[in-house]
Amino acid sequence: MFAEADRRFRYFVALFRCDVATPCPATFVCGEMKVELFREDRTYLPAEYQCAVVAGVLGAQYCLPVHPPIVLDSKCQHLVLSTRTKQNRSEAQPYCEAEIDRGLALLAALYSPDLFRTPLFRGWLRGGPPSPDLGLLVKGVEPIVLRSSSSPGKFSAALGAVAKVEGLQGRFDLMSRLVAKGFAEAPGEESFLWLWTALEVFPMVGTTDIQPIPDFLSSYFGRPAVEVKTALRIGWLFGMRSKLVHDGHLPLAPEERFLALSRLEQLVLSVLRHAASLPYDGALNKVFGHA
């Protein structure tokens, strides 16, 4: 049984509102995961940040997003899945995520997915052994200028362009939901799947062939489809998607994984821009060999 507030460990938890389980209270350990159903006053203190990537202006100070305390009272019943580690966050993150995911999936299979319909929080709690490892990546970017005067008009024009193309609106909406999920995930296998699946919604309409992607983007970049396919490494990205789905993991080192996700993100954004009739912004000039 996990000792409460054992400072030798870091704790990763998934917390749910759960009024459908009985008897309460209940506590048991499955493998490396503790399961606890309770109805009592309790406060969880999330780690100072939960994101894996922080975008900051190059050379400037940046602020880490802070998650407020999670205050629970005895009026409601809650379920928490937790696992613990002595490793640094960066090393432990994939293992803790996998432990929670396996536990959740098996409990849903054993009992019911209704145990997990109302998620409240998932991530690290404060505390644990001292470590210089923050478990995140700081991405340095140039300042992004928001133009309040022109943005509404461009936004409306983009929506109108999507609406004019027969059959595109529904696909664009689904693609947008998948892209939003991909951007919200930490750089990893889940974000890769969300983003690639968006491309399968559009422009890979009615096929598993990747050729519609470079065909669609050829006019956006003003380059032959074969050049687009090669420069953006679309075939390689599709191969990584296949390995992820069929082998269960991305066979890439952390640095390579981030580069692959960056390239996939650029590819998806190019499709979104072209679908919305936005002009090419030069973001991939270096990829095509231009400064």
Buried (B, 14 or more C-beta within 10 A) or exposed (E): EBEEEEEEBBBBBBBBBBEEBEEBEEEEEBEBBBBBBBBEEBEBEBBEBBBBBBEBEEEEEEEBEEBEEBEBEEEEBBBBBBBBBEBBBBBBBBBBBEBBEBBBEEBEEEEEEEBBEBEBBBBBBEBBEEBEEBBBBEBEEEEEEEEEEEEEEEEEEBEEBBEEEEEBEEBBEBBBEBBEBBBEBBBBBBBBBBBBBBBBBBBBEEEEEBBBBBBBBBEBBEBEBEBBBBBBBBBEBBEBBEBBEEEEEBEBEEEEBBBBBEBBBEBBBBBBBBBBBBEBEEEBEEBBEEE
